[in-house]
Amino acid sequence: MTKSRFADEETLTVDGDTRAGREVEPFRGLNTVADFISGDFSGDVAAIWRGNRVGEYLAASDARRHIWHAWLAGPASGAVQGDAVSAERAYRLLSSTSGRALMAQAYGLCPPGLVKSLGRLGAPARRRGAYRALVKVLAGGGPAAKHVHHAKALADELLLGLATLPRDFASAGPAIQLFLEGAFGAQKMGAFAWALSRIRALYGEAPVARIVEASDPWVALWDTLYTVDFPTPPWLGTARLTAVDSRRHLIEAAARFQNCLARPDYARTALRRIVDGRAYFYEWGGDEPALLEFRRAGSLGWHLVAASGARNQWLSERTRTEIAGTIEGLANVCPLLDQNSIGFQIGTEERLYLNEE
C-alpha cells in the first residue's frame, strides 16, 4: 500500500492494478463451484476474493465461510461490490480477524453459540435474512435460542420463523412445540405466539389451554378470536331488515338459509371480516327471506355485495326492489351489488336498484 498525493486517500494495489478509491466493475468470473456455494453473496465474493484468491474462499471451512457470509449480511458491513478499495479492506479484515470479532463488528455483539451455530449450516450460503435472524434469536435468548442450540437442522424458514417469536416462554414455547408436531409451518410461529399472548392478556389461561390442546390449534386459535362480540351494527335495522349482530346469530342464519356460510372455512372468512369491521350481515324478513352482506367502502360507508335467498337462490325483482327501497334512504349505505357502479348511479337521478348482473 502506498500513500496517494491526497492526504485522505490511500492507493491500493489490487491484483497488480493500482486504483485510488475509484469504483470499478466487480469481477464476475467466479467458477461454478464458488458461484453455487456463495449463493446470494456471489457478487460480494467475486469482489473480495478476486482472481486466484477465490481458492482461499473455497478452501476455507464451511464454518469460516458462513462467518464471512454473516458479516456480509450484517447491517454494519457496508457494500463492497464495485469498489476495489472497500473490497480490498474487506479481504484483509475477513482474512485476519476471528469469527467472534467479525460478528461483534457487524452486529454490535456476538451472542453465545453464534459461531458454533454458523458451523452447522452446511456448505452453501444461506439467505441474508437467515443470518440476521440467527443473530437476533440467539441474542434474545429464551425458548427460541434454546431450540437453535438443540435443533438437528437449521433451515432458513425455521430461523426466520423463530426470529418472530416473543421472548416469553408461555407463548413461544407452545408455538415451537406445535410447530415440531407439524401443527403449522415455521412462518406461522410468530403470529401464533403473538395471538396466544394477546388472548392470555385479554381472556386468561382457559382459552389458551383449549387452543394448545386442540386437534388443529391453528383453526382453534381463529375460532377463539371470533367468539368476541361483534362490532356495533353500522346502522339500526328496520321492521324487515335485522342486523346479524353475533356469531350465534350468523351460524343460525347460515343453517336456515343453507348457504355457503354453513361451511366452516367460509364462516371463518366471514367472521374475520366482521370482527375486523370490514363486513356486516343483515337478514331480510319480507315475504321472500334473504341474507344480505355489506362491505365497507372506505370512509364513504357501506355497499351491498350479496343478497340471496335460501340455498343462495337469486331474489325476485320484487324483493330486490323492496330491499332497495328500504335502504336507499340511509346516508352511509349504497344499495348496489357492484360498487364499481357507484359513480354512475350517484351521477343520475334514477332510483337505485340492486344490480341484476
Stockholm file with secondary structure:
# STOCKHOLM 1.0

chainA/1-357         MTKSRFADEETLTVDGDTRAGREVEPFRGLNTVADFISGDFSGDVAAIWRGNRVGEYLAASDARRHIWHAWLAGPASGAVQGDAVSAERAYRLLSSTSGRALMAQAYGLCPPGLVKSLGRLGAPARRRGAYRALVKVLAGGGPAAKHVHHAKALADELLLGLATLPRDFASAGPAIQLFLEGAFGAQKMGAFAWALSRIRALYGEAPVARIVEASDPWVALWDTLYTVDFPTPPWLGTARLTAVDSRRHLIEAAARFQNCLARPDYARTALRRIVDGRAYFYEWGGDEPALLEFRRAGSLGWHLVAASGARNQWLSERTRTEIAGTIEGLANVCPLLDQNSIGFQIGTEERLYLNEE
#=GR chainA/1-357 SS CEECSSTTCEEEEETTEEESSCBCCCCCCCCHHHHHHHGGGHHHHHHHSCGGGHHHHHHSCHHHHHHHHHHHHSTTSCCCTTBHHHHHHHHHHHHHSCHHHHHHHHHSCCCTTHHHHHTTSCSSCCCHHHHHHHHHHHHHCHHHHHHHHHCSCCCHHHHHHHTTSCSCHHHHHHHHHHHHTTSSCGGGHHHHHHHHHHHHHHHCHHHHHHHHHSSSHHHHHHHHHTTSCCCCCSSCCCSSEEECCSHHHHHHHHHHHTCGGGSHHHHHHHHHHHHTTSEEEEEECSSSCEEEEEEECTTSCEEEEEEECGGGCCCCHHHHHHHHHHHTTCTTEECCSCGGGHHHHHTSCSCCCCCCC
#=GC SS_cons         CEECSSTTCEEEEETTEEESSCBCCCCCCCCHHHHHHHGGGHHHHHHHSCGGGHHHHHHSCHHHHHHHHHHHHSTTSCCCTTBHHHHHHHHHHHHHSCHHHHHHHHHSCCCTTHHHHHTTSCSSCCCHHHHHHHHHHHHHCHHHHHHHHHCSCCCHHHHHHHTTSCSCHHHHHHHHHHHHTTSSCGGGHHHHHHHHHHHHHHHCHHHHHHHHHSSSHHHHHHHHHTTSCCCCCSSCCCSSEEECCSHHHHHHHHHHHTCGGGSHHHHHHHHHHHHTTSEEEEEECSSSCEEEEEEECTTSCEEEEEEECGGGCCCCHHHHHHHHHHHTTCTTEECCSCGGGHHHHHTSCSCCCCCCC
//
